Amino acid sequence: MSVVYDPNKLGWTAAAVTTVATLGLLFTAYTIHNNTYRHPRDPMNFQVYHAEDNAKHSAAASHDAAPATEGAAAAPAAEAKH
């Protein structure tokens, strides 16, 4: 029993499977991207996250706006504030 060696027929099945799998992954990535991506200037981004972003910025601004006073009288005022 001998096998005929034909180098033109070797590996085409593996190449076809790899190509189909790659195309399937590309299509999946494209579909996920189209369903979930929002442009930064999308109006829904502003509506959804605007309140949350404002809360973060206003909290940071209130901590930065603390008056700078010297001496021992400033310590009890700072403790009472928190």
N, C-alpha and C positions, 0 to 999 in steps of 0.2 A: 504494500500500500504506500503510495507516494503522494505527497501534496504538491500541487503545482504552485510555484512561487511566482506571483505577479505583483510587483511593487506598486502598480497603479491602483490596486484595490485595497491597500492596507490603510487603515485608520479613518476611512471616510465615515463610518458609523459613529465613531467617537467625536469626530469633528462636527457632524450634524447634530448630535445630542448637545454638545457644548454650545453651538450656535443657537439652538432653540432655547436652551436654558438661559443664555445671556440675553436674548431678546425678551424672554418672559420677565427677567429681573428688571430690564430697562423699562418695560411697559408698566410693571408694578411701581417702580420708583416714580415714573411720570404721573401715574394715576394718584398716588399718595400726595405728590407735590401739588397737583392741581386741586385736590380736595382740601388741603390744609394750609397752603401758603396764603398769607395776606400781605399785601404791599404796605410799607410803612405809612404811606399817605392815604390808606383806605379809611373812609369815614367810620367804619365799624370799629376799627382799632381805637379811635379817639373816644367813642361812646362807651366801649367796654372797659377800657383801662384808665380813663381820664380820672375818675374819682379815686382810684387806688394810687395813681401817681401823685395826685394832689395831696393826698393824706401823707405820703412819704415826705414830700417837699415841705409841707406846712409843719410837720413834726420836726424836721431838721432845722427849719428857720426859727422855731420857737426856742430850741436849745441854744442856737447861736446868739439870740437876742438877749441873753441874760445880762443884767447890768453888772459892770465890774466895780466892786467897792472893796475897800481895804479895811483891815482890822478884824477884831473878834466879833463885831456886830454882824458881819456878813455871813458868818457860818450858821447861826441859827435861822436866818432868813432862807438860806439855801436848803437847809434840812426841811424846813416847813413847806417849802415850795414843792418838794418831791413827795 
